[in-house]
């Protein structure tokens, strides 16, 4: 998520996010601002930890295994079904990484829109804590079958939601199965591209513009 806070504010019709520094390599278990509907129904930023922790979990460790949720089965899974019904969010991004298997190891690709615009993944959020005074809010990103840009690299990709669906997605009422099926269709590939980038992204310690550079070994 490399675009400015003002761009994000305009895109989501909301105040600027509290953490506005550019991010070039967001990793699981890190905290980032996501967009959700507040108690008054208006959009708000919420700092959430990547890796959903169900309310019934014994500790936070499970979150590292819950960074993604298959959209086809989320409504049936105990970890996700309540969040899918009532706690949906938008996860801002301007690209995502996926790794292709090659004879020389895994090669990272940056998958994005050709015009480099920011967009939103379909996310679910949850609140977890041992007591009302000690809570952690977490999120996961829904995935679907890959489109033709992503498929040569990986058979899955995040669900990308167009702006015309955001208000509906952030609603607090369950979505009918037929509507979910439409929303969870892979985003059309015509405006997207996959670019080989530096293997520096393999380490979460690297979070700078160099992660998006061309091949550097």
N, C-alpha and C positions, 0 to 999 in steps of 0.2 A: 504494500500500500504506500505508493510513493507520491501521490498527489497532495496538494496543500489542503490545510484545514478549511480554507474558504471554498475550495472546489467541492469538498465533501459536504459542506453546509448547503451549498447551492443544489447539489445533486439530490440530497435527501430532504431538502426543505426543512432544515433543522438548524439549531445553533452549531457553532464549530465544536468539534470533539475536544475533550479535555487533554488528550495526548495527541499532539499534532505533528510530532516528528516523523519524517519519512521512515518507512520500514522496507527493507529489501530482502529479508529472509526470516519471515515469521515462522516460528517452530511450535509444535505441540507443547502444551502446558504453559505457554506464555500468555500474558494478559493483553488483550487488545479491546478497543471500543467497538461494540456492535450496536445496531439500531433495533429498537423494539418499541412497542406501544406501552406507554406508562399507565399508571392507574387512572389517569384522566383521559386516556385514549390517544393522547398526543404522542408523537414520536420523541424518543429520547435516546441519548447515548448511554450505554451501560458497559463498564469495564468488566469483561468476562474472561475466564481462563479457558484456553482451547483444550477440549477434552471433557465431554459431558460426564458429570457425576450424578447418577440417579439419587433421588431423595432417600432411598433405602440403603444406599451403600454404606459400608462400615468406615471407609476412609477415602481419601482423595486419589489413591493409587490407581483405582479403576479408570480414572479419566484418561490416562495415557493410552488406553485401549479403545477409547470412545471418541476419537477425533473425527471419525466419519460415521455416517449411518446410511445404510442402503435404503434409498427412497422406496424401493419396491416392497420392503418388509417392515419399515419403521412403524407402521400402524399396528403391527402385531407384536412387536418386541416390548417386553416390560420396561426396558431402559429408555425407550423413546416414545411410546404411544401417548402418554399423557402430555408430554411436551409438544408433540405433533398436533394434538387436539387444541391446545390453548396457549402454548408458550413458544411461538415462532419468532424468529428474528432475521435480520438481514446482516450479512457479514461483508463489509466493504472490502474491495480488492481492485487491483488493476493488473493482475496476472496470478498465475499459480505455477508451481513446479511439478514436473513429473519426470521419472527416470526411465530411460530405455536401456535394455540389456544389450551390450555389445561384446565383442571378443576381447575388448580391453577393459571390461568392467561396465558399471552403470554410468551412462551419460545423461546429465540433467538437461532438461528443456524448460524454457519459460514460455508458457502458453498464455496468450493474451489477445486482445482486439488489435487489429492492424493499426488503428488510429491511437492506440495506447490509452483509451478512455477508461475511467473507473466504472465499476459495475458492482453487482451484489450477488453473493451466494445465498442459497436458501439455508437458513440455520435454525436450530432448536436450542433453547436455553433452559437451564434448570437451576434451582437454588438448593444448596445442600449445606448442612451444618449440624454439629452436635447440640447446638442450642440456638434460640432466636437471636442471641447476642453474638454468636460466632457463625457467620454464614459465608459461603463462597458461591459466587455465581459462575456457571460454566456454560460452554456451548459446544455443539458439534455441527459439522457441515454435511448436508445430504448429498449423496452421489447418485449417478445414473450411468447408463451405458454411454460409452464414448462416442463423440461425433467423428467425422472423417479426419479432422485435424489431429485429434488426440489418439485415435485408435491405433496408429502405427507405433505409438509409444506405450500406451496402456489401455486396457479395455474398460476402464472406468474414468469418470470425470465429475467434478462438482456440478450440482444443479445451479445454473445461472438463471436468475429471474429478471425479466425485462421490467423497466420502471412502471409500465402499465399494470403490473400485477402486485406491486409492493403494498398498496393499501389493503388489498384482499389478503395477502399473506400475513400481514401484521395483525389481522383481526383476531379476536379472542374466541371465535366459535369454530368448531371442527369443519373441515372442508370435505365435501362428498368425495368418495373414491374416484368417481369419473373425473372430477375437477383436478384432483391430485395427479392423476395420470397425465393430464394435459400439462400441468405445471412442471412435472418432473421429466418431461421429454428433453433430450439433449439439445442444447442451444445450437441453432443452425451454424454451420462452419464457415459460411461465405465471408464473414468479416473477421475471422480469427486466423492466427498464425502460431506456429511453434518454432522457437528459435533455440539453437544449441547455446548454452551458456557455460560459464566457468564452473569447475567442480568445487570452487570455494563454497558454493551453497550447500555442500554436503555437511558442513559444520555449522551448527546454530550460532557458534561464536562469531561467525562472519555475518555482519549485517550492515553492509555498505553498498554503494553503487557498483563496486567491482563484481558483485554477485551476478549482475546482469550483463557483464562483458562477454564478448565472444570467447571461443575456446582458449583456455590458458593452461590446460593440463591439470 
